[in-house]
Amino acid sequence: MVMAGSSTEMADLSSHADSGPQPPNAQNAPEPRFRPRDQFWPYADLAEEPSDEELAKLDPDLRAALLESPPDRPFSCTLVFAPFEGPGYAAALALAQSSPEYLETGSGDKLRHRARFTPDRVQALRDLWQLVGRFDGSEVLIDDRPVPFARELWLPLLWHLLPR
């Protein structure tokens, strides 16, 4: 007799269940009463909620779609740049890693450093931009999205926040 229900239930293997012919050496062994079903979820220990680090890596549109009420994030400017040759690379990497939300994506030729800055860290943003802004592969994202004229308009607007 096989029990119907959810996949966590067990199948009845008692002697009155139709189990078909058995190999000769299996007749002497004690017969198990239950056996797990073949359908099971192998990742039972995963957390149901994503961690803060996983949420930080999500695209903002995906985050909004997945979460009923995504947390409000302050205005930000993100610089994305590839590794480059030269003496400024170590300083650029140190500045990027000092940002509150630093992330490395890809590997090899596709490696990108991603540093997110809020307006209270505009000095570090400007210092990093002076090191990586000369490269065509450097990107400027406003609130984690590419926007038109980010280099030409948004960055100079942020420079007005610098203390004088």
C-alpha positions in Angstrom: 0.0 0.0 0.0 1.4 3.4 -1.0 0.3 6.4 1.0 -0.7 9.5 -0.9 0.2 13.0 0.3 3.1 15.3 0.5 6.6 14.4 -0.6 7.8 14.1 3.0 5.6 11.1 3.8 7.0 7.6 3.6 5.8 4.7 1.4 4.5 1.6 3.3 6.7 -1.5 2.5 5.0 -3.9 4.9 4.4 -7.5 3.7 0.9 -6.8 2.7 2.1 -4.2 0.2 2.7 -5.4 -3.4 6.4 -5.1 -3.7 7.0 -7.6 -6.6 9.6 -10.3 -6.8 12.6 -10.0 -4.4 16.1 -11.3 -4.9 16.9 -14.5 -3.0 19.3 -13.0 -0.5 16.9 -10.1 0.4 14.3 -12.6 1.8 16.5 -13.4 4.8 17.2 -9.7 5.6 14.7 -7.9 7.8 12.3 -6.0 5.7 12.1 -2.3 6.3 8.6 -1.0 7.1 9.1 2.4 5.5 11.3 3.8 2.8 11.7 7.5 1.9 10.0 8.6 -1.3 12.3 9.5 -4.2 11.0 13.0 -4.3 12.8 15.1 -1.6 14.2 18.5 -1.3 18.0 18.2 -0.9 18.6 21.7 0.3 16.5 21.7 3.5 19.1 23.7 5.4 18.9 26.9 3.3 17.6 30.0 4.9 14.2 31.2 3.6 15.2 34.8 3.7 18.3 36.2 1.7 21.1 37.6 3.7 21.9 41.3 3.7 25.0 40.6 1.5 22.8 38.7 -1.0 20.3 41.6 -1.1 23.1 44.1 -1.7 24.1 42.2 -4.8 20.6 42.2 -6.3 19.7 44.5 -9.1 17.4 47.2 -7.7 14.5 46.2 -10.0 14.8 42.6 -9.1 15.0 43.6 -5.4 11.8 45.6 -5.8 10.0 42.7 -7.5 11.1 40.1 -4.9 10.5 42.0 -1.7 7.1 43.3 -0.8 8.5 46.4 0.8 12.2 46.8 -0.1 14.2 48.8 2.4 14.7 52.4 1.5 18.2 53.0 0.4 19.8 56.5 0.3 20.8 58.2 -2.9 24.1 56.7 -4.1 26.6 56.9 -6.8 28.5 53.7 -7.8 31.7 53.5 -9.7 32.5 50.3 -11.6 35.9 49.8 -13.1 38.2 47.0 -14.4 41.7 46.4 -13.1 44.3 48.5 -14.9 48.1 48.8 -15.1 49.8 51.6 -13.4 50.7 53.0 -10.0 47.2 54.3 -9.3 45.6 50.9 -9.3 46.6 50.0 -5.7 45.2 53.4 -4.5 42.0 53.0 -6.5 41.5 49.5 -5.1 42.1 50.7 -1.5 39.6 53.6 -2.0 37.0 51.2 -3.6 37.4 48.7 -0.7 36.9 51.5 1.8 33.4 52.2 0.5 30.5 50.9 2.6 29.4 48.6 -0.2 32.3 47.2 -2.2 31.8 44.2 -4.5 34.0 42.3 -6.9 32.2 40.7 -9.8 33.5 38.4 -12.5 37.0 36.9 -12.8 39.9 37.1 -15.2 39.3 39.6 -18.0 35.7 40.1 -16.8 36.8 41.2 -13.2 35.1 44.4 -12.2 35.4 46.4 -8.9 32.1 48.0 -7.8 32.2 50.7 -5.1 28.9 52.4 -3.9 29.1 55.8 -2.3 26.5 58.0 -0.6 26.6 61.8 -0.6 28.3 61.9 2.8 31.3 60.1 1.2 31.6 62.4 -1.9 35.3 63.1 -1.1 36.3 59.4 -1.5 34.1 59.2 -4.6 35.9 62.1 -6.2 39.3 60.7 -5.3 38.4 57.3 -6.8 37.0 59.0 -9.9 40.2 60.9 -10.4 42.1 57.6 -10.6 39.6 55.6 -12.7 37.7 58.2 -14.7 40.2 58.3 -17.5 39.4 54.7 -18.6 36.6 54.1 -21.1 35.5 50.9 -19.2 34.7 52.8 -16.1 31.0 53.2 -15.4 29.0 55.6 -13.2 25.7 54.3 -11.8 23.2 56.5 -10.1 21.2 54.5 -7.5 22.7 51.3 -9.0 21.3 52.1 -12.5 23.1 53.4 -15.6 21.6 56.9 -16.4 22.3 59.2 -19.3 25.0 61.8 -18.7 26.1 60.2 -15.5 29.7 61.3 -16.1 29.0 64.7 -17.5 26.1 65.8 -15.3 25.7 63.8 -12.1 29.3 63.7 -11.0 29.8 67.5 -11.3 26.6 67.9 -9.3 28.0 65.7 -6.6 31.2 67.7 -6.6 29.1 70.7 -5.3 28.7 68.7 -2.1 32.4 68.9 -1.4 33.3 71.0 1.6 35.0 74.3 0.8 
